[in-house]
Every structure is written in C-alpha cells, then in structure tokens.
Amino acid sequence: MTRSLRQRFKDYRLERRIRKNRLVTKDGHCNIEFGNVLHKNGFAYVLDFWTTLVETRWRFILLYFVASYSLSWLIFGLLWYWLARNNGDLYWQNPPPDHKPCAINVNDMTNAFLNALETQTGMGCGNLFVTDLCPGSVAVLTIQMVVGLFIGIFWCGIVMTKITLPKKRAKTITFSKSAVICPKKGTLCLQIRVANLRKTLMIGSQIYGKLLRTTVTGGETVILDQVSIDFMVDAGKDNLFFMCPLTLYHIIDKSSPFFDMAVDTLHQQDFELVVFLDGMDESTSSSCQVRTSYIPREIMWGYDFLPIISRSKERRYRVDFSNIAKVVPVPTAHCSRCYHNEPGNHLHLHGTDTKSVEVFDMELPKSTKM
C-alpha cells in the first residue's frame, strides 16, 4: 500500500512537471507567463474593458455584477438623501404643513437607499415614493432609470457573449491522447485522430501543426523555434468534410523534422508538436480554433489506430468513440532512414516488425484529457 501511494505521488509530480513545461496543454490552454509589462501597456487592459470582462472568470463576473448595482443604489441613495435634506423633507427639519416634498418618507440614509433600489428596479413596494412637486426629484428619477437600463444592457451583453464564446464549441472537438508512427499508404507517417462530438459540421476546417523546439545555430540559441508540420487526410488537407472522426497523417520524408528520429531516440528528444484545427460552426457561424499538443512521450512508434467507423445491421454508419484512443502494434521500421533505405548513422540498418497483435488502450493521466 505504501509503495503504491509512493508511486502515485511520484507519477503525480512527474505529470505536474510535464504540464508545467508544456507551452500548450492537452485542452488547448497556452502555458505562458508575461513578465515586466509596462504600466502604460497594462493600462490597455482597462481601455479594452469589454474584452477584459469577457475573458474574466464567472465568479468575478458575478461579483462585479452585484457590486455595480449596489454601487449605483448607494450613489443614487446619497442623491435622494441630499435632495430630501436640501428641500427640507426630513422629519427632524420640521417641514410646515403646506410643504411640497420631493420624496415621501425619506427620513434617513436607509430610507434613501431603499428608495433608490425600488426606483431603479421598478419594485414600487412600501411607502417610499417620489412626488411630482419637486423638479429635482423628476430629474434624479429620470437619470437613475436611464443608468439602470444601461447597467442591465451591459451585463446582459457580457453574459450572452461569454455563453456564446467559440471556445465553448471547441470543447466538443477532441483529439486522440497520443499520436502514432507507422506505415501508411506506402510511406512512414505520423498519425493523429480528431473527432467532432456534435452532428453539426465544422465548415471550412483546416488542420496544421507547429513543431516547437530549441535550436542552436551558429552559437545562437533560439527558444521555441517553430517548424511547420503539414497534415492531410485522404481527400487532401483543406476544406475537410468533418462530420465523422478523421485520421490525420504527416508524411515523414526528407523534408520532415521527424526524418532523423528513431524508435530508440524519439523519447530522448526535446520538442512539442502543437496541432491546430480552424473552422466555422455550422449552427452559429462563429469561427473557432481547437488546439492540443504532443510531447515525445505521447508519440508511439510502431502502432496504428483501431478503426472507429463501422456499419450496423441496418446499414447505418456507426462511430465507436471507445476506440478513439486504442492502438494496435504494426510492423514498422526502427527509423525513417531504415524505411526509405537511406544511409545514416543509426544502429538499426534494417526494418523491424512488431509481431504482437494485442490491442492497447492508452490510459493517460486525467490532466491530459480533452
């Protein structure tokens, strides 16, 4: 039991360290920190307050919502109290019998706050009300109603914008937890599987990748050097018919950055493969981008994905999402040079095969789930 807990804690620390070192997490969030931002640049967040609020967490949105209404009631409560006191409406001012009050029963700050609340919300309950005998009360009432309407419209817009954010649609697009390298259509390919969990299409879908790595050229170290990675399906790489899960593949040839890697050196590399899917939702016509990333330990050499699409007895197409993360060993060369019979300094000069045909269901930590 102790050994099991120790191993779990060790795996947890390892996963935390890997997640911290990633630029893009499995669910698409960018793990980057901004430092030494100038005050004048930080003030730009205040100027662009709409985007700042839309990107704010819900807990703070609720806090700002309550604070904005409470502050407006407090400010107009002070105005009503000042107006009543200036007009001599307070009971301790002993108004004469023929006095023309601006507000009835506004005798202290509590009554003034409740009067502002009832006026702005239109509740109209209690014995607090405004008269038409005072021009100041009519003006304050009009201004408060306009301000209240603007506050309500503003927060309705914020809430609706947050609910309809395109990244919410991106949560129904899922990538396979691991990538595989195996022969495909007469060449060696790196494959990734992507699935749309909704029946509505993603129009004009395009998928591409970026390989991020640190390179040293001429004594100069370039951090996060980006190399473009092209992915394609059987029908091409643009305007995908993304109705059912697709298996994307990148051809590992001489122009590919994976060409010099091998089965025993892949996991020793230091890189991150970031995959992007751009498209437009058919229902809302909103554009969205889905991202995920793969590090060397999440790329399996010599495996292939199990089929995920079949036909039922009723001759209908059926998608089995339980197979989206399942792989099976296939005969694969040890390196790309071996596969293409290219001369190189790798130890394995001939292709090798994996004779096992056992099916594996890859179980990754929960933090890597889409």
C-alpha positions as CSV (number, residue, x, y, z in Angstrom):
1,M,0.0,0.0,0.0
2,T,2.8,2.4,0.9
3,R,4.7,1.6,-2.3
4,S,1.5,2.2,-4.3
5,L,0.9,5.6,-2.7
6,R,4.6,6.5,-3.2
7,Q,4.4,5.5,-6.9
8,R,1.2,7.6,-7.3
9,F,2.8,10.6,-5.7
10,K,5.8,10.2,-8.0
11,D,3.6,9.9,-11.1
12,Y,1.7,13.0,-9.9
13,R,4.8,15.1,-9.5
14,L,6.1,13.9,-12.9
15,E,2.8,14.9,-14.6
16,R,2.8,18.3,-12.8
17,R,6.3,18.9,-14.1
18,I,5.5,17.9,-17.6
19,R,2.3,20.0,-17.6
20,K,4.3,23.0,-16.3
21,N,6.9,22.6,-19.1
22,R,4.4,22.4,-21.9
23,L,3.6,25.5,-24.0
24,V,0.1,24.3,-24.9
25,T,-1.8,21.9,-22.6
26,K,-3.8,19.0,-23.9
27,D,-7.0,21.0,-23.6
28,G,-5.6,23.9,-25.6
29,H,-4.6,26.5,-23.0
30,C,-1.4,28.3,-23.5
31,N,1.0,27.9,-20.6
32,I,2.9,31.2,-20.8
33,E,3.7,33.9,-18.3
34,F,4.1,37.6,-19.1
35,G,6.7,39.5,-17.1
36,N,7.8,43.1,-16.7
37,V,4.8,44.5,-18.5
38,L,5.0,48.3,-18.6
39,H,2.3,50.3,-16.8
40,K,1.3,52.0,-19.9
41,N,0.8,48.7,-21.6
42,G,-1.1,47.3,-18.7
43,F,-3.5,50.2,-18.9
44,A,-4.5,48.9,-22.3
45,Y,-6.5,46.2,-20.5
46,V,-8.6,48.9,-18.8
47,L,-9.2,50.7,-22.1
48,D,-10.3,47.4,-23.7
49,F,-12.6,46.7,-20.7
50,W,-15.1,44.7,-22.8
51,T,-12.6,42.0,-23.8
52,T,-11.2,42.1,-20.3
53,L,-14.6,41.3,-18.8
54,V,-15.5,38.7,-21.4
55,E,-12.3,36.8,-20.5
56,T,-12.8,37.2,-16.8
57,R,-13.9,34.1,-14.8
58,W,-17.6,33.7,-13.9
59,R,-17.0,34.1,-10.2
60,F,-15.6,37.6,-10.8
61,I,-18.4,38.4,-13.3
62,L,-21.0,37.7,-10.6
63,L,-19.0,39.8,-8.1
64,Y,-18.8,42.8,-10.5
65,F,-22.5,42.4,-11.3
66,V,-23.6,42.7,-7.7
67,A,-21.1,45.4,-7.0
68,S,-22.2,47.6,-9.9
69,Y,-25.9,47.5,-8.9
70,S,-25.1,48.0,-5.2
71,L,-22.8,50.9,-6.0
72,S,-25.4,52.6,-8.2
73,W,-28.1,52.2,-5.5
74,L,-25.7,53.7,-3.0
75,I,-24.8,56.7,-5.2
76,F,-28.4,57.5,-6.0
77,G,-29.4,56.9,-2.4
78,L,-27.0,59.6,-1.5
79,L,-28.5,61.9,-4.1
80,W,-32.0,61.2,-2.8
81,Y,-30.9,61.9,0.7
82,W,-29.2,65.2,-0.3
83,L,-32.3,66.2,-2.3
84,A,-34.6,65.5,0.6
85,R,-32.4,67.3,3.1
86,N,-31.9,70.3,0.7
87,N,-35.7,70.5,0.2
88,G,-36.4,70.2,3.9
89,D,-38.2,66.9,3.7
90,L,-36.6,65.2,6.7
91,Y,-38.8,64.8,9.8
92,W,-36.2,66.5,12.1
93,Q,-36.3,69.6,9.9
94,N,-40.0,70.1,10.9
95,P,-41.4,70.9,7.5
96,P,-44.5,73.2,7.5
97,P,-48.0,71.8,6.7
98,D,-48.0,73.3,3.2
99,H,-44.5,71.9,2.4
100,K,-44.0,70.4,-1.1
101,P,-41.8,67.3,-0.6
102,C,-39.6,65.7,-3.3
103,A,-39.9,62.2,-1.8
104,I,-42.3,60.8,0.8
105,N,-40.9,59.1,4.0
106,V,-37.3,59.6,3.0
107,N,-36.1,60.5,6.6
108,D,-32.6,58.9,6.8
109,M,-29.9,57.2,4.7
110,T,-31.5,53.8,4.9
111,N,-34.8,55.1,3.5
112,A,-32.9,56.9,0.8
113,F,-31.1,53.7,-0.2
114,L,-34.3,51.7,-0.3
115,N,-36.0,54.4,-2.3
116,A,-33.1,54.2,-4.9
117,L,-33.4,50.4,-5.0
118,E,-37.2,50.4,-5.5
119,T,-37.0,53.2,-8.1
120,Q,-34.3,51.5,-10.2
121,T,-35.7,48.0,-10.1
122,G,-39.3,49.2,-10.5
123,M,-40.5,47.2,-7.5
124,G,-42.8,50.0,-6.2
125,C,-43.4,48.4,-2.8
126,G,-43.5,50.0,0.6
127,N,-44.5,53.6,1.5
128,L,-41.5,55.2,-0.2
129,F,-42.2,57.1,-3.4
130,V,-41.3,60.2,-5.4
131,T,-43.7,63.2,-5.9
132,D,-44.1,65.4,-8.9
133,L,-44.0,68.5,-6.8
134,C,-40.2,68.9,-7.0
135,P,-38.3,69.3,-10.3
136,G,-35.2,67.9,-8.8
137,S,-36.9,64.6,-7.9
138,V,-38.1,64.2,-11.5
139,A,-34.6,64.8,-12.9
140,V,-32.9,62.4,-10.5
141,L,-35.6,59.7,-11.2
142,T,-35.1,60.1,-15.0
143,I,-31.3,59.8,-14.7
144,Q,-31.5,56.8,-12.4
145,M,-33.8,54.9,-14.7
146,V,-31.5,55.6,-17.7
147,V,-28.4,54.5,-15.8
148,G,-30.2,51.4,-14.5
149,L,-31.2,50.4,-18.1
150,F,-27.6,50.9,-19.3
151,I,-26.3,48.7,-16.5
152,G,-28.7,45.9,-17.3
153,I,-28.0,46.1,-21.0
154,F,-24.2,46.0,-20.4
155,W,-24.3,42.9,-18.2
156,C,-26.8,41.1,-20.5
157,G,-24.3,41.6,-23.3
158,I,-21.4,40.3,-21.2
159,V,-23.3,37.2,-20.1
160,M,-24.5,36.4,-23.7
161,T,-21.1,36.9,-25.1
162,K,-19.5,34.6,-22.6
163,I,-22.1,31.9,-23.2
164,T,-21.7,32.0,-26.9
165,L,-17.9,32.1,-27.0
166,P,-16.4,30.0,-29.8
167,K,-14.1,28.2,-27.3
168,K,-17.2,26.6,-25.8
169,R,-17.8,24.9,-29.2
170,A,-14.2,23.8,-29.2
171,K,-14.8,21.7,-26.2
172,T,-16.8,19.3,-28.4
173,I,-13.8,18.7,-30.6
174,T,-11.4,16.1,-29.2
175,F,-8.0,14.9,-30.3
176,S,-6.5,11.5,-29.6
177,K,-4.4,11.5,-26.4
178,S,-1.5,10.1,-28.3
179,A,0.0,10.2,-31.7
180,V,1.3,7.1,-33.6
181,I,4.0,6.5,-36.2
182,C,3.5,3.6,-38.6
183,P,3.4,2.9,-42.4
184,K,0.5,4.5,-44.2
185,K,-0.2,4.3,-48.0
186,G,3.4,3.3,-48.9
187,T,5.2,5.7,-46.6
188,L,6.0,6.3,-43.0
189,C,3.5,8.6,-41.3
190,L,2.8,10.3,-38.0
191,Q,-0.9,10.0,-37.4
192,I,-3.3,11.8,-35.1
193,R,-7.1,11.3,-34.7
194,V,-9.6,14.1,-34.3
195,A,-13.4,13.7,-33.7
196,N,-16.4,16.1,-33.7
197,L,-18.7,15.1,-30.8
198,R,-21.6,17.1,-32.4
199,K,-23.6,16.2,-35.5
200,T,-23.3,19.8,-36.8
201,L,-20.4,20.3,-39.2
202,M,-17.4,22.5,-38.8
203,I,-17.3,24.3,-42.1
204,G,-14.1,25.1,-43.9
205,S,-12.0,23.1,-41.4
206,Q,-8.2,23.3,-41.8
207,I,-5.7,21.4,-39.7
208,Y,-2.0,22.2,-39.4
209,G,0.8,21.8,-36.9
210,K,3.8,23.6,-35.5
211,L,6.9,21.8,-34.1
212,L,8.3,23.8,-31.2
213,R,11.9,23.1,-30.2
214,T,15.0,24.8,-29.0
215,T,17.7,25.1,-31.7
216,V,21.3,26.2,-31.6
217,T,22.6,27.8,-34.8
218,G,25.9,29.4,-35.1
219,G,26.2,29.7,-31.3
220,E,22.8,31.4,-31.1
221,T,20.1,29.6,-29.1
222,V,16.6,30.0,-30.4
223,I,13.9,29.1,-27.9
224,L,10.6,28.0,-29.3
225,D,11.8,27.7,-32.9
226,Q,8.8,26.9,-35.0
227,V,8.7,24.4,-37.9
228,S,5.5,24.0,-39.9
229,I,4.0,20.5,-40.0
230,D,1.5,19.6,-42.7
231,F,-1.3,17.2,-42.0
232,M,-3.7,15.7,-44.5
233,V,-6.4,13.1,-44.9
234,D,-7.2,11.0,-47.9
235,A,-9.1,13.8,-49.6
236,G,-6.5,16.5,-49.0
237,K,-5.7,19.0,-46.3
238,D,-8.1,21.9,-46.9
239,N,-11.9,22.1,-46.6
240,L,-12.3,18.8,-44.7
241,F,-15.6,17.1,-44.5
242,F,-15.5,17.0,-40.8
243,M,-18.7,15.1,-40.0
244,C,-17.1,11.9,-38.6
245,P,-13.8,11.3,-36.9
246,L,-10.7,11.8,-39.1
247,T,-7.3,10.3,-39.0
248,L,-4.7,12.9,-40.0
249,Y,-1.3,11.9,-41.1
250,H,2.0,13.7,-41.7
251,I,4.4,12.1,-44.2
252,I,7.8,11.5,-42.7
253,D,10.1,12.2,-45.6
254,K,13.4,14.0,-46.0
255,S,11.7,17.4,-45.6
256,S,10.1,16.3,-42.3
257,P,11.8,17.2,-39.0
258,F,11.0,13.7,-37.8
259,F,13.1,12.1,-40.5
260,D,16.3,11.8,-38.4
261,M,14.4,10.4,-35.4
262,A,14.2,6.7,-34.5
263,V,12.3,4.4,-32.1
264,D,15.1,4.5,-29.5
265,T,15.8,8.2,-29.8
266,L,12.3,9.6,-30.1
267,H,11.6,9.9,-26.4
268,Q,15.0,11.5,-25.8
269,Q,14.1,14.5,-28.0
270,D,13.0,17.8,-26.6
271,F,10.1,19.2,-28.7
272,E,6.4,19.8,-28.6
273,L,4.1,19.2,-31.5
274,V,1.2,21.7,-31.4
275,V,-1.8,20.8,-33.6
276,F,-4.4,23.4,-34.6
277,L,-7.9,23.0,-36.1
278,D,-9.6,26.1,-37.5
279,G,-13.2,26.0,-38.6
280,M,-16.6,27.7,-38.5
281,D,-19.6,26.2,-36.7
282,E,-22.5,25.4,-38.9
283,S,-25.1,26.4,-36.4
284,T,-23.7,29.8,-35.1
285,S,-21.4,30.8,-38.0
286,S,-18.7,31.6,-35.4
287,S,-15.1,30.8,-36.1
288,C,-13.2,28.8,-33.5
289,Q,-9.8,27.2,-33.1
290,V,-9.0,24.0,-31.3
291,R,-5.5,23.3,-30.0
292,T,-3.7,20.4,-28.5
293,S,-0.1,19.3,-28.2
294,Y,2.0,16.2,-28.1
295,I,5.4,15.7,-26.4
296,P,7.8,12.8,-27.3
297,R,6.4,10.5,-24.6
298,E,2.9,10.8,-26.2
299,I,4.1,9.7,-29.6
300,M,4.1,5.9,-30.1
301,W,6.4,4.4,-32.7
302,G,5.1,1.2,-34.4
303,Y,1.4,1.5,-33.5
304,D,-1.7,2.2,-35.5
305,F,-5.2,3.4,-34.5
306,L,-8.1,0.9,-34.4
307,P,-11.0,1.5,-36.9
308,I,-13.6,3.8,-35.4
309,I,-16.3,3.8,-38.1
310,S,-18.4,0.7,-39.0
311,R,-21.8,-0.1,-40.4
312,S,-24.6,-1.5,-38.4
313,K,-27.0,-4.2,-39.4
314,E,-29.4,-1.5,-40.6
315,R,-26.7,-0.3,-43.0
316,R,-26.2,2.9,-41.0
317,Y,-22.8,4.3,-40.2
318,R,-21.8,4.0,-36.6
319,V,-19.0,5.8,-34.8
320,D,-17.5,3.9,-31.8
321,F,-15.8,6.6,-29.7
322,S,-14.4,3.9,-27.3
323,N,-11.8,3.2,-30.0
324,I,-10.6,6.7,-30.4
325,A,-7.6,6.1,-28.0
326,K,-7.0,2.4,-28.8
327,V,-3.9,1.4,-30.7
328,V,-2.5,-1.9,-32.0
329,P,1.1,-2.8,-32.8
330,V,2.0,-3.0,-36.5
331,P,5.3,-3.9,-38.3
332,T,7.3,-0.7,-38.5
333,A,10.9,0.2,-39.3
334,H,13.1,1.4,-36.5
335,C,13.7,4.7,-38.2
336,S,12.6,6.7,-41.2
337,R,16.0,6.2,-42.9
338,C,15.6,2.4,-42.4
339,Y,12.2,2.6,-44.0
340,H,13.4,4.5,-47.1
341,N,16.7,2.6,-47.2
342,E,18.7,5.8,-46.7
343,P,22.2,5.7,-45.4
344,G,22.6,7.0,-41.9
345,N,24.4,6.6,-38.6
346,H,21.6,4.9,-36.8
347,L,22.4,1.5,-35.3
348,H,19.3,-0.3,-36.8
349,L,20.0,-0.6,-40.5
350,H,17.1,-2.8,-41.3
351,G,13.4,-2.6,-40.7
352,T,11.9,-4.4,-37.8
353,D,8.5,-5.7,-37.2
354,T,6.3,-5.9,-34.1
355,K,4.7,-9.4,-34.2
356,S,2.3,-8.8,-31.4
357,V,-1.2,-8.1,-32.4
358,E,-2.5,-7.2,-28.9
359,V,-4.8,-4.2,-28.7
360,F,-3.7,-1.5,-26.2
361,D,-6.0,1.1,-24.6
362,M,-3.8,4.1,-23.8
363,E,-4.5,5.4,-20.3
364,L,-3.0,8.8,-19.7
365,P,-3.3,10.9,-16.5
366,K,-6.6,12.8,-16.1
367,S,-4.8,16.2,-16.6
368,T,-4.2,15.2,-20.2
369,K,-7.8,14.6,-21.1
370,M,-9.5,17.0,-23.6
